[in-house]
Amino acid sequence: MASSKEYLDFVLEQLSLSDSISFRAMMGEYIIYCKGKVIGGIYDDRFLIKDVKSAKELMPDAVYELPYEGAKEMLLVDNLDNREFLKKLIESAADDLPDKIKKKK
């Protein structure tokens, strides 16, 4: 099942306190970027975030779910009403992720 554009719009609105958010459609789902880094995505109308230290600390009781068959488990973000919390969550998750490595040609 693909995610709906309406759910994407809702999540993006909730993440709007952060000015470093972008997304990309991919095979019926949406990849979410913060500060140019992939932090998670929208899969089957669920907002999932990578399993990084800060996300686990901010959501200690989070449920692990598979975004799709064969993928690594991610954390389900179910507190979508608190925009301040979401800003802290996604920005700290982006800070936990390594910078993009440039490939040599």
C-alpha positions as CSV (number, residue, x, y, z in Angstrom):
1,M,0.0,0.0,0.0
2,A,1.4,3.4,-1.0
3,S,1.3,6.4,1.3
4,S,-1.2,9.2,0.6
5,K,-0.2,12.7,-0.5
6,E,-2.6,13.9,2.3
7,Y,-0.6,12.1,5.0
8,L,2.7,13.5,3.6
9,D,1.2,17.0,3.7
10,F,0.1,16.5,7.3
11,V,3.5,15.3,8.4
12,L,5.3,18.1,6.6
13,E,3.0,20.6,8.2
14,Q,3.8,19.1,11.7
15,L,7.6,19.3,10.9
16,S,7.3,22.9,9.6
17,L,9.1,24.4,12.7
18,S,12.3,23.1,11.2
19,D,13.4,24.9,8.1
20,S,15.8,22.1,7.0
21,I,13.2,19.6,5.9
22,S,12.8,18.2,2.4
23,F,11.3,15.0,0.9
24,R,11.5,12.8,-2.1
25,A,8.9,10.4,-3.5
26,M,10.2,6.9,-4.0
27,M,8.1,3.9,-5.1
28,G,4.8,5.1,-3.6
29,E,6.4,6.2,-0.3
30,Y,8.3,9.3,0.8
31,I,11.9,9.7,2.1
32,I,12.3,12.5,4.6
33,Y,15.5,14.6,4.8
34,C,16.7,16.9,7.6
35,K,19.8,19.0,7.1
36,G,20.4,17.0,3.8
37,K,20.4,13.6,5.6
38,V,17.9,10.8,5.4
39,I,16.3,10.7,8.8
40,G,13.3,8.5,8.0
41,G,10.3,8.3,5.8
42,I,6.6,7.8,5.4
43,Y,5.7,4.2,4.7
44,D,2.1,3.0,4.5
45,D,0.9,6.2,6.1
46,R,3.3,5.8,9.0
47,F,6.1,8.2,9.9
48,L,9.1,6.2,10.8
49,I,12.5,7.5,11.8
50,K,15.9,5.9,11.8
51,D,17.0,4.0,15.0
52,V,19.6,6.5,16.2
53,K,20.7,7.2,19.8
54,S,18.8,10.6,20.2
55,A,15.6,9.2,18.8
56,K,15.7,6.2,21.2
57,E,16.4,8.7,24.1
58,L,13.5,11.0,23.1
59,M,11.1,8.1,22.5
60,P,12.1,5.3,24.9
61,D,8.9,3.4,24.5
62,A,8.7,3.7,20.7
63,V,7.6,0.7,18.7
64,Y,9.9,-0.8,16.1
65,E,8.3,-1.4,12.7
66,L,9.5,-2.5,9.3
67,P,9.1,0.2,6.6
68,Y,9.0,-2.6,4.0
69,E,10.0,-6.2,3.6
70,G,13.7,-6.7,3.9
71,A,14.5,-3.3,5.5
72,K,15.9,-2.5,8.9
73,E,13.5,-1.8,11.6
74,M,12.7,1.9,12.3
75,L,11.0,3.7,15.1
76,L,7.4,4.6,14.8
77,V,6.7,8.3,15.5
78,D,3.2,8.4,17.0
79,N,3.4,11.8,18.7
80,L,2.6,13.9,15.7
81,D,0.7,16.6,17.6
82,N,3.7,18.2,19.4
83,R,5.6,20.3,16.8
84,E,8.3,21.4,19.3
85,F,9.0,17.7,20.1
86,L,9.1,16.8,16.4
87,K,11.6,19.6,15.7
88,K,13.9,18.4,18.4
89,L,13.5,14.8,17.3
90,I,14.3,15.2,13.7
91,E,17.1,17.7,14.1
92,S,18.9,15.7,16.8
93,A,18.5,12.6,14.7
94,A,20.1,14.4,11.8
95,D,22.9,15.5,14.0
96,D,23.5,11.8,15.1
97,L,23.9,10.7,11.5
98,P,27.2,10.9,9.7
99,D,27.9,13.5,7.1
100,K,27.5,12.4,3.5
101,I,30.7,10.9,2.2
102,K,31.8,12.2,-1.2
103,K,32.7,9.4,-3.6
104,K,35.9,9.5,-5.6
105,K,35.6,9.4,-9.4
